[in-house]
């Protein structure tokens, strides 16, 4: 039976939405995607039902969730989405079920596990930055990341250097103690984190689902490894 993968959704004006690229990435890798509503009262039921969780990209995260006041460069936030995703992420972590966080998803994962993020890298990061909000097409890989050896991510992509796309102005700042940084950009910004304790908990700052149409091998390997981790052990 195909593993059931919960896919988080944008919520704006009471309308749920999610890019079909995420769903295609899951189905093409052998998973069965379920689009998740943002229902706090059903978090426990979803955590028991799902074999894995895909935290998708989207708007900004409410900084009060990591005990900061909002700065002027903060964008639109969705409290309902934030609360649901963080609660579900924590439930999945407690059950040691696989999680893949993409873009906003790495930020939600990091906050849910006890870390924090930059509300706006362009005004808060203390070093010169690359262009992390690219103007190139979504499928185009615009900058390089350096991947740490002896990490799960390195084992998946089988490379020290990978080129990725980039669509964000928030990013991971301080990581939780049970996590490690597994990739950085050449400007020093964190591009990927993973759990040191759990079987498959990985957050990445780029959008591999957007590069699959160009047959990007690293992107395909990421989704294949995620779905494989979600398959129930007999």
CORVEN-V94664 format. One record per helix or strand of 2 or more residues. SS is the DSSP state (hx for helix, st for strand). FROM is the first residue (numbers start at 1). TO is the last residue. If there is no record, write none. Layout:
SS,FROM,TO
SS,FROM,TO
This chain:
st,4,7
st,10,12
st,15,17
hx,20,28
st,32,35
hx,40,49
st,52,55
hx,63,66
hx,79,94
st,98,102
hx,104,112
st,117,118
hx,121,124
st,143,147
hx,152,157
st,161,164
st,171,172
st,179,185
st,190,195
st,201,204
hx,208,210
hx,212,214
hx,217,230
